[in-house]
Amino acid sequence: MSTAPEHPHGWTPQPPATVEELRATLTRIAPDAVATFDAERAAAVARAREQVCSAPMHRFLRQWAL
C-alpha cells in the first residue's frame, strides 16, 4: 500500500516566512541550497547587528520566501 502525498498534486505549499520553516522546507525540497541559505542568513544577521536594525533580516526572509 502506498502513502498518499502530503498534498494532492505533489506540490509544496508556501511555508511561513520564518527562518526555521524556510530552512526545513529547503532541506526537504532543495537540500543543495541549504548551505547558501545558511551563509546568507549569517551575513544578514551580521549586517543586522552591525546596523542595529532588523531590516537586513526582513530582506533575507522576503528574498527566500518568494
C-alpha positions as CSV (number, residue, x, y, z in Angstrom):
1,M,0.0,0.0,0.0
2,S,1.4,3.4,-1.0
3,T,1.3,6.5,1.1
4,A,-0.6,9.4,-0.3
5,P,1.4,12.6,-0.9
6,E,1.0,15.4,1.7
7,H,-0.7,17.5,-1.0
8,P,-2.9,16.1,-3.8
9,H,-0.7,17.3,-6.7
10,G,2.7,16.8,-5.0
11,W,3.4,20.5,-4.6
12,T,4.8,22.0,-1.5
13,P,2.8,24.9,0.0
14,Q,4.4,28.2,0.8
15,P,5.9,27.8,4.3
16,P,5.5,30.5,6.9
17,A,8.3,33.2,6.4
18,T,10.3,32.2,9.4
19,V,14.0,31.1,9.3
20,E,13.1,27.7,10.8
21,E,10.2,26.9,8.4
22,L,12.0,28.1,5.3
23,R,15.1,26.1,6.2
24,A,13.1,23.0,7.0
25,T,11.3,23.3,3.6
26,L,14.6,23.8,1.8
27,T,16.1,20.7,3.5
28,R,13.2,18.7,2.1
29,I,12.9,20.1,-1.4
30,A,16.3,21.7,-2.3
31,P,19.0,20.3,0.1
32,D,21.8,21.7,-2.1
33,A,20.5,25.2,-1.4
34,V,20.8,24.9,2.4
35,A,24.4,25.9,2.6
36,T,23.7,29.1,0.6
37,F,20.7,29.8,2.8
38,D,22.8,29.4,5.9
39,A,25.6,31.6,4.6
40,E,23.1,34.4,3.5
41,R,21.4,34.1,6.9
42,A,24.7,34.6,8.7
43,A,25.5,37.6,6.6
44,A,22.1,39.1,7.2
45,V,22.4,38.6,11.0
46,A,25.9,40.2,10.9
47,R,24.5,43.2,9.0
48,A,21.5,43.5,11.4
49,R,23.8,43.5,14.4
50,E,26.2,46.0,12.8
51,Q,23.4,48.3,11.8
52,V,21.3,47.7,15.0
53,C,18.4,47.2,12.6
54,S,16.1,44.3,11.7
55,A,15.9,45.4,8.0
56,P,18.6,43.0,6.8
57,M,16.8,40.0,8.3
58,H,13.5,41.2,6.8
59,R,15.1,41.4,3.4
60,F,16.7,38.0,3.8
61,L,13.4,36.4,4.8
62,R,11.5,38.1,2.0
63,Q,14.1,37.0,-0.6
64,W,13.9,33.4,0.5
65,A,10.2,33.3,1.0
66,L,9.5,34.1,-2.7
